[in-house]
Structure formats: C-alpha cells, structure tokens
Amino acid sequence: MGLVTKIKADIRDNSGTGLVNPAQWLRDWFSGGPPVASGVPVNEENAVKLIAVFACIRLLSESIAMLPFPLYKALKVGKEKATYHPLYSILHDIPNPECTSFQFRQIMMVNALLCERAIAEIQRDASGNVVALWPIPTKYVRPARNTRTKELVYLVSNPDGSQSELYPEQVFELPGMGFDSVNTFQPIQLAKEAIGLGLAAQEFGARFFGQGTIGSGIVEYPGKMSDKAYDRYVESMTDKYQGLKNSNRLIFLEEGLKFTQLTIPPNNAQFLETRKFQVVEIARFFNVPPHMIMDFEGATFSNIEQKSLEYVTYSLMPWLVKWEQAVFKCLLTPSERKKYFAKATVDALLRGAFQARMSGYHMMIQDGVWNADEIRELEDMNPQPDGQGQEYFINSTMQPKKLILQGGDTNANAASGAQNNNGEGGSQSS
C-alpha cells in the first residue's frame, strides 16, 4: 500500500485513527521517525543537529576526502602511479563534471556514516571504461535480491516517483556492517537512544536560557485575582523576568503573592555532566578519539601525539581499506585486478614530532634502507641536483653501499694501499 493510499484509508477510517487522531505511524512519518525514550525523534537528517555527531561525521569524511587516492600499477619490483589509466583521474581528480574528488569522497562518507552504505552509479563509455561516478543518497536506494534468479539488484527511487534498477556492475558501493552483504545495520538507528539523549539535553539547555525564568514554579495568591490584576501580573512576569536577558533578576511580587520554585537547577540535574558524557558516547560510537572533536579532558601533552596516531591507525585505516577494496571490486575488470590497485597515501598523517622524525630518518639512512632523495620526498622537498641524493649509505663507514659490497672494508683497503705505496708493511719490486 502506497503512502497516499494509506493516508486516504486513514481519513475514511472511523476507528479513531484518522487525521484528527492519526495513527502512530503517520505521526512518526511527519515528525521524522519514532521518538526515543528521551522523547526526541531521531533520524539521519536531525541526528547531525547534535554537535558531537556533526563533528564526528565532518572529521571522518574530511580526513578520508583530503588524502591522495591514486591508482597504482604493480611492477616486478615496487609500483608506479598509473596516470595513463582512465580510472586514475576519476579517483584522484574529478569523479564527475559536478564535483571534485574531495567532494565525492566526502559525500560518500557522509552517506556511509549516517546510513548503512554509500552508493554511486558507474557511468562507462562504449569500451567499458569508467568515465564518471555519480553518488546517490542512500535513502533513495534499496538493495534487494531477485527471488527467481537470486541476483542482487539495487532499486532506486527517482525524483519523479518512478523506480529504476541498477545491477552490481553499475554500482560502486561502500558497504556497511551487518550480518550479510545486503541486510546491514543502520548506524543512526543503533545509536538513536544516545543521540536522542544528546538532542534532548541540547534542547533543554536552549529552552532553559531562551524561555524559562530562573525562578519558574508556582505562584500562590490568598484569594481571587481580578482579571485586570491577573493580566498585569502576566505582562509583568513576561516582560521583566522571562528569557536569557532577564536571568538572575530579583522577582518582586505584590498583593501577598507567594512564589514556590519547582524547576530543578541544571547543576542538580547533572545537566553539564550529561552533555559532556554524550560527547564521549558519540565519539565512542563513531570510533573517534574524543580529543579529535575538541574534548581534551583525557588528553595530555605527553599522549596527544600517540592518540593522534591511533586515530589514523584505528579510525581511518579501516575506512581506507574499505575504499581500496571497493575500487578493486567495483571499478577494475578481472584482468586489471592482476596488475592495478588503488591505495590512499597516509604518510603525512603518520608523521611524528620533528625531532623523532629526524631521528628515524637518520637510522634509516645509516642502515641503507632509504637514500636522501627518498627522505626529501617524504618531507615534500625536491631531489638533490645531479643525482647526489640517489646514493645509499651503510652504518659506521657511511660510504656508498655498492663499494662496500664489492670491495669489503674500503677503509682497510685504503690503509693497505697507502702502506704499500710508502714501502711499509710489504716488499717493493726494484
């Protein structure tokens, strides 16, 4: 039964669930979803009104979107950027004529974090090459399985009310977590109680300062007030004592009026503690260190760097692996999968403090692992001129590694040669 048909049926219904007294499903549909225990409806649209949720979504989506995401070709030894491949520009630069790579990946991440998955339609040319990726809001897409063929199909609700179908080869999907590949968890619905509590506390604070009076309660009058006296009293209370600008003012009562305070002060209701805990609770749900969304209560000068590295390792890397595998599965042909792969570059995020970084570079040079140009590239510097930075050195002698491997200890050889030339330590021919 469609929505319009269901509404019409309720209008004709005489059981007390029409538009005058609508059914719960109809109230939930217009209010944005069923309310949680805190009494606040929670869905994907209003969840981001909670600052902690918005901060986590923005942090994760921007972190993923800002990283370079090139396509590589695997070589016999190492790899090279496949800039000549049509997919390279799609991933690294412009996925479609309407958005940049940053915008595309941020849109996909927002959908994946708020909904159960992220979907983009793949546009190909006559040769089968990917020419564009068009993100589709997840709420308009529903994956289903054909009951006859058991084939997976994506049902897309179009703006004109029609429905179209996309098949797996037409879809770039960033999958969610669930019991199988089709039925995945809806993140916001899993966290709706925590988000609802945060929204309720946020609204309570706004209403407390915007509408409530500091001394709200019961006003008693020993007798009956005239209409004129009552109107004068209401006008006086509204103008002089209601709202943020009138907070903490003394209340003057006339004609024997007695005031009894009823409102629980925010500190007695642990209002601030609730709001602080909800920040940590939301950060925990999105797997984000609290200090990354500006809650520094558990952060110190000595551990802040380590916590930032943990954010890259445990918060970003799972998403990056999911992106890399989605490209491998959805955008590369079976033959291309043997030699091409996408990989995000996170080196800049993993850099430690300057002194620790330089100490690490020094050890890598001494052990002959890196050369000077490789380190300069990590520091966004140009190579040394004339190939000077291409040499590898090894510990203790700090001489070119190839000379050591070819001739043994070059210092010992040089000393032996000097002795022979001076007639010491060996015989000379006449």
Secondary structure, DSSP 8 states (H G I E B T S, - for coil): --HHHHHHHHHH--SS-SSSS--HHHHHHHHTS-B-TTS-B--HHHHTTSHHHHHHHHHHHHHHHHS---EEEE-SSSEEE-TTSHHHHHHHT-SBTTB-HHHHHHHHHHHHHHSS-EEEEEEE-TTS-EEEEEEE-GGGEEEEE-TTT--EEEEEE-TTS-EEEE-GGGEEEE---BSSSSSB--HHHHTHHHHHHHHHHHHHHHHHHHT--TT-EEEE-SS---HHHHHHHHHHHHHHHSSGGGTT------TT-EEEE-S--TTTTTHHHHHHHHHHHHHHHTT--GGGGT--TT--TTTHHHHHHHIIIIIIHHHHHHHHHHHHHHTS-TTGGGTEEE----TTTT---HHHHHHHHHHHHHTTS--HHHHHHHTT----GGGGGG--B-TTT-SBHHHHHHHS-HHHHHHHHHHHHTT-SS----
